[in-house]
Amino acid sequence: MSNLKKSNYIIPLAIISILFFVIGFGVGISGFLTPFLQDAFDLSTSQSYLVTAAIFSAFVVFGAPAGWIIKKVGYKYGMVIAFFVMALGMVLFVPSSNMLSFPLFLIALFIGGIGNTILQASVNPYVTIIGPKESAAMRMSLMGIMNKSAWWLSSLFLGLFMDLNNVVLDDVILPFYIVTGILVALGVFMIFAPLPEVKAEGEDESDEAATSGYAAGKTSIFQFPHLLLGVVALFIYVGVETLPMVSIIGFAKAIFGDTAQNLDSFAIYVPLGLVIGYIFGVLMIPNFISQTAALRLFSWLGIVSVLLMIFLPGEYGIYCMALVGFSNSLMWPAIWPLAIADLGKFTKTGASLLVMGIVGGAIIPLIFGYLIDLIKTTELATVSDYQNAYWIFIPAYLYILYFAVKGNKIRK
């Protein structure tokens, strides 16, 4: 079965939106606690890089196996397996806190990353396939709203169990047990959930498109240039989405100084821009703008917003971070459907390849950090050091623009 009529996919889409909310909630909790856990383990700078490596390496190491699992069990049971694996990773945070064991902490992050890899490889193509392909970016934008809105709720949830200004590791135990229970319950719920198994056009061997479509006769996933270019686009995109979020506080400190009050308040700018962009996508795609045109428009907007951030004085340029977040919002929703279009029986494998591109969220910010160290001439990075390093955005957006204009259309 390929995509469903609108009246038939509303309930499955509502179920999937809950999953996206839970994913954002879990990521928010892990992200909030990670700095405190790093302090508790007294990590060096080089050791702290292992934290990021443990999270993102799972996408590379388990990307291909995730595709194999989904091919065997389907999208629905891929999600079931993902929730149980994520629950295992979450519950391992408890003994790692009790034992103050950094290796166990890394194992917990890696296992959670494996679950996230399987879930991403299941959920994203499912949302793309379940309805009309021309509105896939709209559905993905809706999922993005659910995902990002859960981030800030995670801190409210943790605030019920601990003093967020004085985090004690013993206080981590109860909330992580609760989150583990929620993940297990969701896994059980998904087994019985009314979630139809869907297949992309040409994915079913009995489908006429399987023998007459673009994928007919193909023997390898590497025979789809538009997919491979899409993997690179997604790699770059996740990097430029992550970079503003991880660098904005440092940029604010360079502008206003360490003694300035409420520097942490700048962290909300990028997620706020993302959510506003997702709302734009839900309202505008496909009735007023196609997902391809949206990707072109938002690539240009990203270039303009970064140039403003670079050339404006820092105290004004930092507010352009919200515009950067807005520019990034529709890139993930648009790249996914364009990259997996016409893959037929290779759709699940293609989705797992795209998930591997998420490692860009670790690589590009790391390159940015090396650029800062290379550019700066004083012990602390200055405003101009940050602005010069932000030029890394420009070739990234130009490549995404190329994919939107030409790369996604290449068929061989």
Kinemage of the C-alpha trace (Angstrom):
@kinemage 1
@onewidth
@group {chain A} dominant
@subgroup {mainchain}
@vectorlist {calphas} color= white
{ca met a 1} P 0.000 0.000 0.000
{ca ser a 2} L 1.411 3.408 -0.914
{ca asn a 3} L 0.122 6.705 0.435
{ca leu a 4} L -3.355 6.849 1.948
{ca lys a 5} L -6.255 9.196 1.367
{ca lys a 6} L -6.320 12.179 3.736
{ca ser a 7} L -9.250 10.816 5.715
{ca asn a 8} L -7.323 7.598 6.310
{ca tyr a 9} L -3.969 9.005 7.420
{ca ile a 10} L -5.151 11.595 9.988
{ca ile a 11} L -5.197 9.092 12.888
{ca pro a 12} L -1.828 7.456 12.011
{ca leu a 13} L -0.314 10.935 11.607
{ca ala a 14} L -1.667 11.958 15.023
{ca ile a 15} L -0.022 8.873 16.554
{ca ile a 16} L 3.279 9.648 14.835
{ca ser a 17} L 3.104 13.259 16.082
{ca ile a 18} L 3.000 11.914 19.656
{ca leu a 19} L 6.148 9.917 18.893
{ca phe a 20} L 7.908 13.054 17.623
{ca phe a 21} L 6.875 14.841 20.819
{ca val a 22} L 8.361 12.062 22.958
{ca ile a 23} L 11.577 12.079 20.886
{ca gly a 24} L 11.963 15.827 21.507
{ca phe a 25} L 11.187 15.349 25.193
{ca gly a 26} L 13.832 12.659 25.580
{ca val a 27} L 16.450 14.635 23.653
{ca gly a 28} L 15.670 17.717 25.760
{ca ile a 29} L 16.201 15.829 29.024
{ca ser a 30} L 19.472 14.285 27.852
{ca gly a 31} L 20.720 17.596 26.488
{ca phe a 32} L 19.872 19.464 29.687
{ca leu a 33} L 21.546 16.959 31.993
{ca thr a 34} L 24.642 16.274 29.875
{ca pro a 35} L 26.617 19.375 31.044
{ca phe a 36} L 25.889 18.543 34.698
{ca leu a 37} L 26.940 14.935 34.175
{ca gln a 38} L 30.128 16.134 32.496
{ca asp a 39} L 30.918 18.229 35.581
{ca ala a 40} L 30.141 15.281 37.840
{ca phe a 41} L 32.562 13.053 35.931
{ca asp a 42} L 35.181 15.855 35.906
{ca leu a 43} L 35.834 15.434 32.198
{ca ser a 44} L 38.668 17.050 30.302
{ca thr a 45} L 37.973 18.907 27.066
{ca ser a 46} L 39.108 15.951 24.954
{ca gln a 47} L 36.942 13.564 27.011
{ca ser a 48} L 33.915 15.813 26.543
{ca tyr a 49} L 34.192 15.259 22.778
{ca leu a 50} L 33.528 11.573 23.482
{ca val a 51} L 30.045 12.536 24.656
{ca thr a 52} L 29.186 14.007 21.246
{ca ala a 53} L 30.943 11.127 19.493
{ca ala a 54} L 28.914 8.534 21.435
{ca ile a 55} L 25.638 10.163 20.418
{ca phe a 56} L 26.355 10.759 16.735
{ca ser a 57} L 28.498 7.700 16.011
{ca ala a 58} L 25.387 5.549 16.472
{ca phe a 59} L 23.877 7.109 13.342
{ca val a 60} L 26.900 6.061 11.271
{ca val a 61} L 27.542 2.668 12.868
{ca phe a 62} L 23.896 1.597 12.981
{ca gly a 63} L 22.524 3.425 9.936
{ca ala a 64} L 22.788 0.446 7.577
{ca pro a 65} L 21.605 -2.156 10.162
{ca ala a 66} L 18.593 0.090 10.879
{ca gly a 67} L 17.614 -0.139 7.214
{ca trp a 68} L 17.977 -3.940 7.312
{ca ile a 69} L 15.770 -4.155 10.442
{ca ile a 70} L 13.041 -2.023 8.877
{ca lys a 71} L 13.119 -4.067 5.668
{ca lys a 72} L 12.552 -7.198 7.756
{ca val a 73} L 9.870 -5.967 10.171
{ca gly a 74} L 8.386 -2.870 8.478
{ca tyr a 75} L 8.096 0.728 9.638
{ca lys a 76} L 5.644 0.098 12.481
{ca tyr a 77} L 7.645 -2.624 14.232
{ca gly a 78} L 10.829 -0.689 13.521
{ca met a 79} L 9.343 2.025 15.741
{ca val a 80} L 8.449 -0.575 18.395
{ca ile a 81} L 12.031 -1.878 18.489
{ca ala a 82} L 13.364 1.685 18.561
{ca phe a 83} L 11.389 2.608 21.686
{ca phe a 84} L 12.563 -0.480 23.582
{ca val a 85} L 16.194 0.222 22.640
{ca met a 86} L 15.838 3.885 23.647
{ca ala a 87} L 14.323 2.777 26.968
{ca leu a 88} L 17.379 0.578 27.606
{ca gly a 89} L 19.698 3.512 26.923
{ca met a 90} L 17.652 5.793 29.190
{ca val a 91} L 17.577 3.389 32.145
{ca leu a 92} L 21.366 2.948 31.923
{ca phe a 93} L 21.726 6.602 32.925
{ca val a 94} L 20.702 5.533 36.429
{ca pro a 95} L 23.575 3.103 37.195
{ca ser a 96} L 26.036 5.412 35.423
{ca ser a 97} L 24.964 8.160 37.858
{ca asn a 98} L 25.029 5.855 40.888
{ca met a 99} L 28.454 4.435 40.020
{ca leu a 100} L 29.872 7.683 38.576
{ca ser a 101} L 30.943 5.528 35.631
{ca phe a 102} L 31.835 7.570 32.552
{ca pro a 103} L 32.220 4.478 30.292
{ca leu a 104} L 28.710 3.320 31.258
{ca phe a 105} L 27.442 6.845 30.572
{ca leu a 106} L 28.926 6.642 27.047
{ca ile a 107} L 27.373 3.192 26.520
{ca ala a 108} L 23.984 4.582 27.606
{ca leu a 109} L 24.314 7.463 25.113
{ca phe a 110} L 25.352 5.095 22.311
{ca ile a 111} L 22.464 2.674 22.963
{ca gly a 112} L 20.029 5.586 23.071
{ca gly a 113} L 21.560 6.754 19.783
{ca ile a 114} L 20.940 3.309 18.237
{ca gly a 115} L 17.276 3.533 19.218
{ca asn a 116} L 17.093 7.044 17.790
{ca thr a 117} L 18.714 5.839 14.551
{ca ile a 118} L 16.096 3.104 14.072
{ca leu a 119} L 13.315 5.531 14.958
{ca gln a 120} L 14.524 8.221 12.549
{ca ala a 121} L 14.877 5.639 9.756
{ca ser a 122} L 11.301 4.480 10.439
{ca val a 123} L 9.384 7.644 11.206
{ca asn a 124} L 10.693 10.078 8.589
{ca pro a 125} L 9.986 7.967 5.487
{ca tyr a 126} L 6.654 6.880 7.015
{ca val a 127} L 5.511 10.505 7.319
{ca thr a 128} L 6.762 11.165 3.780
{ca ile a 129} L 4.995 8.149 2.236
{ca ile a 130} L 1.708 8.095 4.148
{ca gly a 131} L 0.135 11.013 2.271
{ca pro a 132} L 0.488 12.874 -1.040
{ca lys a 133} L 4.161 13.427 -1.884
{ca glu a 134} L 3.624 17.106 -2.751
{ca ser a 135} L 2.533 17.811 0.861
{ca ala a 136} L 5.228 15.702 2.551
{ca ala a 137} L 7.160 18.780 3.711
{ca met a 138} L 3.985 20.139 5.318
{ca arg a 139} L 3.545 16.917 7.309
{ca met a 140} L 7.218 16.923 8.290
{ca ser a 141} L 6.878 20.554 9.446
{ca leu a 142} L 3.966 19.543 11.657
{ca met a 143} L 6.141 16.822 13.188
{ca gly a 144} L 8.887 19.408 13.735
{ca ile a 145} L 6.525 21.589 15.769
{ca met a 146} L 5.719 18.639 18.028
{ca asn a 147} L 9.394 17.734 18.359
{ca lys a 148} L 10.733 21.187 19.211
{ca ser a 149} L 7.844 22.178 21.490
{ca ala a 150} L 8.748 19.234 23.738
{ca trp a 151} L 12.273 20.565 24.346
{ca trp a 152} L 11.301 23.279 26.824
{ca leu a 153} L 8.774 21.006 28.552
{ca ser a 154} L 11.620 18.651 29.474
{ca ser a 155} L 13.171 21.268 31.780
{ca leu a 156} L 9.756 21.873 33.414
{ca phe a 157} L 9.438 18.118 33.951
{ca leu a 158} L 12.896 17.887 35.534
{ca gly a 159} L 12.083 20.896 37.706
{ca leu a 160} L 9.422 18.785 39.435
{ca phe a 161} L 12.110 16.446 40.771
{ca met a 162} L 15.255 18.533 41.213
{ca asp a 163} L 16.660 21.984 41.798
{ca leu a 164} L 17.818 22.964 38.316
{ca asn a 165} L 20.276 25.484 39.777
{ca asn a 166} L 21.893 22.805 41.931
{ca val a 167} L 21.596 19.464 40.170
{ca val a 168} L 22.411 16.452 42.345
{ca leu a 169} L 22.995 13.205 40.494
{ca asp a 170} L 20.882 11.223 42.956
{ca asp a 171} L 17.900 13.303 41.859
{ca val a 172} L 18.299 11.971 38.292
{ca ile a 173} L 17.146 8.464 39.209
{ca leu a 174} L 13.375 8.953 39.537
{ca pro a 175} L 12.797 11.077 36.382
{ca phe a 176} L 14.875 8.712 34.274
{ca tyr a 177} L 12.916 5.729 35.565
{ca ile a 178} L 9.715 7.587 34.659
{ca val a 179} L 10.955 8.380 31.144
{ca thr a 180} L 12.065 4.761 30.720
{ca gly a 181} L 8.572 3.627 31.707
{ca ile a 182} L 7.022 6.045 29.202
{ca leu a 183} L 9.239 4.700 26.406
{ca val a 184} L 8.389 1.079 27.248
{ca ala a 185} L 4.686 1.943 27.416
{ca leu a 186} L 4.920 3.637 24.008
{ca gly a 187} L 6.643 0.588 22.568
{ca val a 188} L 3.804 -1.629 23.819
{ca phe a 189} L 1.206 0.870 22.599
{ca met a 190} L 2.756 0.894 19.118
{ca ile a 191} L 2.288 -2.893 18.839
{ca phe a 192} L -1.481 -2.433 19.055
{ca ala a 193} L -1.729 1.052 17.504
{ca pro a 194} L -3.858 1.395 14.328
{ca leu a 195} L -0.810 2.251 12.239
{ca pro a 196} L -1.071 0.793 8.716
{ca glu a 197} L 2.102 -0.418 7.061
{ca val a 198} L 2.784 1.775 4.033
{ca lys a 199} L 5.053 1.313 1.046
{ca ala a 200} L 6.512 3.808 -1.348
{ca glu a 201} L 5.428 3.749 -4.971
{ca gly a 202} L 7.195 0.838 -6.632
{ca glu a 203} L 8.283 -0.699 -3.320
{ca asp a 204} L 5.736 -3.501 -3.562
{ca glu a 205} L 6.842 -6.098 -6.099
{ca ser a 206} L 3.216 -6.429 -7.284
{ca asp a 207} L 3.000 -2.687 -7.917
{ca glu a 208} L 3.165 -1.723 -11.592
{ca ala a 209} L 5.721 0.967 -10.712
{ca ala a 210} L 8.057 -1.757 -9.462
{ca thr a 211} L 8.584 -2.942 -13.040
{ca ser a 212} L 8.026 0.290 -14.949
{ca gly a 213} L 9.198 3.012 -12.549
{ca tyr a 214} L 12.571 4.727 -12.226
{ca ala a 215} L 13.854 2.142 -9.722
{ca ala a 216} L 13.003 -0.808 -11.980
{ca gly a 217} L 16.127 -2.696 -12.975
{ca lys a 218} L 18.336 -0.945 -10.422
{ca thr a 219} L 20.553 -3.284 -8.428
{ca ser a 220} L 22.182 -0.909 -5.920
{ca ile a 221} L 21.253 2.069 -3.785
{ca phe a 222} L 24.307 3.809 -5.233
{ca gln a 223} L 22.592 4.003 -8.632
{ca phe a 224} L 20.419 6.891 -7.391
{ca pro a 225} L 22.454 10.132 -7.705
{ca his a 226} L 19.690 12.315 -6.284
{ca leu a 227} L 19.668 10.210 -3.095
{ca leu a 228} L 23.442 10.408 -2.657
{ca leu a 229} L 23.352 14.172 -3.199
{ca gly a 230} L 20.475 14.285 -0.704
{ca val a 231} L 22.562 12.460 1.917
{ca val a 232} L 25.235 15.148 1.565
{ca ala a 233} L 22.538 17.849 1.760
{ca leu a 234} L 21.127 16.319 4.939
{ca phe a 235} L 24.635 15.952 6.430
{ca ile a 236} L 25.248 19.656 5.800
{ca tyr a 237} L 21.777 20.671 6.948
{ca val a 238} L 21.982 18.921 10.338
{ca gly a 239} L 25.357 20.594 10.827
{ca val a 240} L 24.053 24.097 10.109
{ca glu a 241} L 20.951 23.459 12.230
{ca thr a 242} L 23.072 22.341 15.189
{ca leu a 243} L 25.808 24.981 14.873
{ca pro a 244} L 23.694 28.041 15.833
{ca met a 245} L 22.281 26.234 18.879
{ca val a 246} L 25.686 25.180 20.206
{ca ser a 247} L 27.508 28.448 19.421
{ca ile a 248} L 25.022 31.209 20.266
{ca ile a 249} L 25.898 31.378 23.977
{ca gly a 250} L 29.616 31.609 23.161
{ca phe a 251} L 28.857 34.320 20.609
{ca ala a 252} L 26.789 36.189 23.210
{ca lys a 253} L 29.646 35.999 25.736
{ca ala a 254} L 32.060 37.398 23.152
{ca ile a 255} L 29.646 40.294 22.492
{ca phe a 256} L 28.436 41.164 25.995
{ca gly a 257} L 31.159 39.645 28.216
{ca asp a 258} L 31.079 36.882 30.799
{ca thr a 259} L 29.606 39.170 33.452
{ca ala a 260} L 26.473 40.016 31.456
{ca gln a 261} L 23.208 38.781 32.922
{ca asn a 262} L 20.825 36.272 31.335
{ca leu a 263} L 23.101 35.176 28.493
{ca asp a 264} L 21.299 31.836 28.543
{ca ser a 265} L 18.162 33.611 27.340
{ca phe a 266} L 19.722 33.859 23.864
{ca ala a 267} L 19.448 30.063 23.555
{ca ile a 268} L 15.714 30.354 22.830
{ca tyr a 269} L 16.210 32.371 19.630
{ca val a 270} L 17.174 29.509 17.321
{ca pro a 271} L 14.460 27.010 18.423
{ca leu a 272} L 11.894 29.832 18.276
{ca gly a 273} L 12.909 30.593 14.683
{ca leu a 274} L 12.627 26.897 13.840
{ca val a 275} L 9.117 26.578 15.268
{ca ile a 276} L 7.892 29.712 13.453
{ca gly a 277} L 9.324 28.267 10.234
{ca tyr a 278} L 7.549 24.947 10.818
{ca ile a 279} L 4.269 26.811 11.277
{ca phe a 280} L 4.945 28.599 7.987
{ca gly a 281} L 5.480 25.207 6.323
{ca val a 282} L 2.228 23.791 7.689
{ca leu a 283} L 0.239 26.811 6.482
{ca met a 284} L 1.903 27.359 3.100
{ca ile a 285} L 2.942 23.935 1.699
{ca pro a 286} L 1.680 22.835 -0.816
{ca asn a 287} L -1.253 25.232 -1.314
{ca phe a 288} L 0.833 28.382 -1.763
{ca ile a 289} L 4.391 27.134 -2.309
{ca ser a 290} L 5.866 23.787 -3.327
{ca gln a 291} L 8.358 22.016 -1.068
{ca thr a 292} L 11.058 22.407 -3.737
{ca ala a 293} L 10.418 26.147 -4.035
{ca ala a 294} L 10.400 26.424 -0.238
{ca leu a 295} L 13.823 24.770 -0.045
{ca arg a 296} L 15.184 27.220 -2.656
{ca leu a 297} L 13.656 30.225 -0.888
{ca phe a 298} L 14.875 29.229 2.570
{ca ser a 299} L 18.392 28.483 1.264
{ca trp a 300} L 18.603 32.067 -0.041
{ca leu a 301} L 17.143 33.321 3.235
{ca gly a 302} L 19.827 31.401 5.128
{ca ile a 303} L 22.567 33.042 3.064
{ca val a 304} L 21.124 36.527 3.649
{ca ser a 305} L 20.623 35.996 7.386
{ca val a 306} L 24.197 34.741 7.863
{ca leu a 307} L 25.642 37.672 5.905
{ca leu a 308} L 23.680 40.036 8.163
{ca met a 309} L 25.011 38.200 11.223
{ca ile a 310} L 28.568 38.539 9.910
{ca phe a 311} L 28.514 42.179 8.832
{ca leu a 312} L 26.248 43.777 11.438
{ca pro a 313} L 27.766 44.800 14.791
{ca gly a 314} L 27.628 41.829 17.156
{ca glu a 315} L 24.982 43.312 19.467
{ca tyr a 316} L 22.619 43.427 16.478
{ca gly a 317} L 23.948 40.477 14.496
{ca ile a 318} L 23.202 37.996 17.264
{ca tyr a 319} L 19.474 38.568 16.797
{ca cys a 320} L 19.872 37.268 13.236
{ca met a 321} L 20.324 33.827 14.851
{ca ala a 322} L 16.520 33.658 15.061
{ca leu a 323} L 16.369 34.289 11.304
{ca val a 324} L 18.981 31.544 10.773
{ca gly a 325} L 16.758 29.158 12.754
{ca phe a 326} L 13.757 30.208 10.652
{ca ser a 327} L 15.785 29.601 7.465
{ca asn a 328} L 16.766 26.120 8.617
{ca ser a 329} L 13.229 25.067 9.540
{ca leu a 330} L 11.959 23.819 6.176
{ca met a 331} L 15.202 22.219 5.010
{ca trp a 332} L 14.825 18.861 6.782
{ca pro a 333} L 11.122 18.583 5.806
{ca ala a 334} L 11.942 19.346 2.142
{ca ile a 335} L 15.205 17.387 1.730
{ca trp a 336} L 13.700 14.097 2.959
{ca pro a 337} L 10.898 13.705 0.379
{ca leu a 338} L 13.104 14.996 -2.471
{ca ala a 339} L 15.928 12.596 -1.591
{ca ile a 340} L 13.826 9.416 -1.257
{ca ala a 341} L 11.624 10.135 -4.268
{ca asp a 342} L 11.386 7.286 -6.819
{ca leu a 343} L 13.514 4.844 -4.791
{ca gly a 344} L 10.877 2.100 -5.009
{ca lys a 345} L 12.094 -1.086 -3.341
{ca phe a 346} L 15.199 0.786 -2.146
{ca thr a 347} L 13.170 3.280 -0.043
{ca lys a 348} L 13.970 1.729 3.351
{ca thr a 349} L 17.675 1.386 2.510
{ca gly a 350} L 17.710 4.953 1.235
{ca ala a 351} L 16.123 6.178 4.475
{ca ser a 352} L 18.835 4.468 6.540
{ca leu a 353} L 21.494 6.118 4.349
{ca leu a 354} L 19.899 9.512 4.953
{ca val a 355} L 19.866 8.884 8.705
{ca met a 356} L 23.628 8.347 8.577
{ca gly a 357} L 23.864 11.941 7.349
{ca ile a 358} L 22.751 13.122 10.799
{ca val a 359} L 26.397 12.770 11.877
{ca gly a 360} L 26.849 16.200 10.282
{ca gly a 361} L 25.494 17.572 13.569
{ca ala a 362} L 28.770 16.502 15.187
{ca ile a 363} L 31.225 17.174 12.348
{ca ile a 364} L 30.329 20.697 11.212
{ca pro a 365} L 30.235 22.273 14.711
{ca leu a 366} L 33.584 20.570 15.370
{ca ile a 367} L 35.025 22.149 12.197
{ca phe a 368} L 33.602 25.486 13.363
{ca gly a 369} L 35.407 25.073 16.696
{ca tyr a 370} L 38.701 24.379 14.932
{ca leu a 371} L 38.149 27.473 12.769
{ca ile a 372} L 37.698 29.591 15.893
{ca asp a 373} L 40.951 28.238 17.351
{ca leu a 374} L 42.733 28.839 14.042
{ca ile a 375} L 41.479 32.404 13.636
{ca lys a 376} L 41.709 33.819 17.146
{ca thr a 377} L 44.828 35.692 18.207
{ca thr a 378} L 43.883 36.108 21.871
{ca glu a 379} L 43.069 33.586 24.581
{ca leu a 380} L 39.341 34.242 24.298
{ca ala a 381} L 37.546 34.357 20.938
{ca thr a 382} L 36.359 37.823 19.948
{ca val a 383} L 33.190 38.875 18.135
{ca ser a 384} L 35.080 39.150 14.832
{ca asp a 385} L 36.548 35.664 15.365
{ca tyr a 386} L 33.038 34.224 15.599
{ca gln a 387} L 31.811 36.261 12.646
{ca asn a 388} L 34.722 35.120 10.476
{ca ala a 389} L 34.145 31.483 11.448
{ca tyr a 390} L 30.448 31.823 10.576
{ca trp a 391} L 31.449 32.023 6.902
{ca ile a 392} L 31.250 28.209 7.085
{ca phe a 393} L 27.483 28.658 6.646
{ca ile a 394} L 27.782 30.139 3.147
{ca pro a 395} L 29.147 27.136 1.182
{ca ala a 396} L 26.785 24.923 3.200
{ca tyr a 397} L 23.710 26.888 2.143
{ca leu a 398} L 24.983 27.128 -1.433
{ca tyr a 399} L 25.163 23.330 -1.620
{ca ile a 400} L 21.638 22.959 -0.218
{ca leu a 401} L 20.504 25.518 -2.806
{ca tyr a 402} L 22.184 23.442 -5.528
{ca phe a 403} L 20.326 20.352 -4.315
{ca ala a 404} L 17.035 22.273 -4.349
{ca val a 405} L 17.586 23.655 -7.867
{ca lys a 406} L 19.269 20.763 -9.652
{ca gly a 407} L 20.597 17.956 -7.473
{ca asn a 408} L 17.222 16.462 -6.552
{ca lys a 409} L 16.294 16.217 -10.259
{ca ile a 410} L 19.296 14.197 -11.384
{ca arg a 411} L 18.211 10.774 -12.617
{ca lys a 412} L 20.578 8.345 -14.234
